[in-house]
Amino acid sequence: MVTSSVSAPPSFVQLAGHPLRWRLLGELARSDRRVRELVSLVGQPQNLISYHLGRLRAGRLVAARRSTFDARDAYYHLDLANCADALAAAGLALHPGLRLAPVAAAAPVDGCRVLFLCTGNSARSPVAEALVRKRAGRVEVASAGSHPKPLHPNTVRVLRTYGIEPAGRPPQHVSVYEGQRFDYVITLCDRVREVCPEFPGGAEQLHWSIPDPAASSGTGQDTYPAFERMAAELETRIGFLLAAIGAAPAPAPTQEG
């Protein structure tokens, strides 16, 4: 007689299988969000949203950071690496043949334009621009700041660890790009998100709430680990962004009148 040895569903299935939690994960996959934004997006009361976010945080599928614009707020974001690991483990738990094999990311759509914004255009946004430029030459990428200042020495240092030599262009003010069309406008600073201008052409505006590595006091050597963490997080997020851009359907052909 053969007895069943099927175990309980893996934690990812238990967490993500709930309809509301799945909806929250989907919203956070697009952009970092505050609780009140999630309340508006999914149409559920704040206490229920907070409860399920707590469950997702406990399962390490979602993380949160205090807003640098208003410390009373917190931005929630999808922990992409942990989600990928949990999803792979769920497949293996069901059947060893469901091991996820690495798949080469599709090449980003030609002509895709991405703009990264932060406050100073001295750390976060130029690092994001440089990482995209290195990984996806077919993507047109730029960066700017609301209050530009010279490139931070630790920005140069951390980019060199990725084999990137900064181009040396002066920091750009966001007004340089106003009126231009972008497919994605990504704010990396909570303060800049509050003043980000509208861009023509239906640009998808995303927010990645990433702390300013230069905000902490101390010498350049003291703050360098914060730059390493910032660059590592951008590298991870950009990898998933480029996969999404590559997976996006090609624009429908226009019909001639």
C-alpha positions, 0 to 999 in steps of 0.5 A, spaced: 500 500 500 502 506 497 501 512 502 501 519 500 507 524 503 505 530 500 507 536 505 503 542 506 503 548 501 510 552 501 510 558 505 510 562 498 503 559 496 500 560 502 502 567 502 501 569 495 495 564 494 490 569 498 487 574 493 488 580 496 495 579 498 496 577 490 493 583 488 498 587 493 504 583 490 502 585 483 501 593 485 508 593 489 511 589 483 510 595 479 512 601 484 513 602 491 507 604 494 505 607 501 499 604 505 494 609 503 496 608 495 494 601 496 488 602 499 486 607 494 488 602 488 485 595 491 479 598 494 480 595 501 480 598 508 487 600 511 487 596 517 486 590 512 491 592 507 496 593 513 494 586 516 496 583 509 502 587 508 504 585 515 504 577 513 507 579 507 513 582 511 513 576 515 514 572 509 520 576 507 516 577 500 515 585 502 519 590 505 518 597 508 522 603 509 521 610 512 519 615 507 525 621 507 520 626 505 515 624 511 517 620 516 510 618 518 510 614 512 513 608 509 514 605 502 513 598 501 516 594 496 517 587 493 523 583 495 524 581 488 530 576 490 526 573 495 520 572 491 524 569 486 527 564 491 521 562 494 517 561 487 523 557 485 522 553 492 515 552 491 516 549 484 521 544 487 516 542 493 511 540 488 516 536 483 523 535 482 522 536 475 519 543 476 526 546 477 526 553 474 532 553 469 535 560 468 532 564 462 536 569 457 532 575 458 529 578 452 532 584 448 529 590 451 524 593 445 528 598 441 527 605 442 525 604 449 527 611 453 528 611 461 529 617 465 531 616 473 530 622 477 533 623 484 535 630 488 542 631 487 543 627 480 550 625 484 549 618 487 542 614 485 540 616 479 547 617 475 549 610 478 542 607 475 543 610 468 550 607 468 548 600 470 542 600 465 547 603 459 552 598 461 547 592 461 542 594 455 545 598 450 539 598 446 535 602 451 536 610 451 537 612 458 538 619 462 538 621 469 537 628 472 536 631 479 531 637 482 537 640 486 543 638 482 550 638 485 557 635 483 558 627 482 559 624 489 566 621 489 563 615 492 559 614 486 565 614 482 568 609 486 562 604 486 561 605 479 568 602 478 567 596 482 562 594 476 567 596 471 564 603 469 568 609 468 563 615 469 563 619 463 564 626 467 558 630 464 555 635 469 549 633 473 543 635 470 536 639 472 530 635 471 527 641 467 532 639 461 528 633 460 521 636 461 517 636 455 521 629 452 517 623 451 519 617 456 517 610 456 519 609 464 520 615 469 523 612 475 524 616 481 529 614 486 528 619 492 521 620 496 522 628 495 523 628 488 517 623 487 513 629 490 515 634 485 516 630 479 513 633 473 508 630 468 511 627 462 508 627 455 506 620 451 503 616 457 510 615 461 509 610 466 512 613 472 515 608 477 518 609 484 523 606 487 524 608 495 532 608 495 535 612 501 540 617 499 547 614 501 550 621 502 545 623 507 549 619 513 554 623 516 562 621 516 568 621 512 567 618 505 570 612 507 565 611 513 559 612 508 562 608 502 558 601 505 551 605 504 553 607 496 555 599 495 548 597 498 545 603 494 548 600 487 547 593 489 539 594 490 539 598 483 543 592 480 537 588 482 532 592 481 534 594 474 535 587 472 528 585 473 526 592 470 530 590 463 526 583 464 520 586 464 522 591 458 524 585 454 517 582 455 513 588 454 509 587 447 511 591 441 507 597 440 501 595 435 502 598 428 499 604 426 494 604 421 494 609 415 488 613 414 
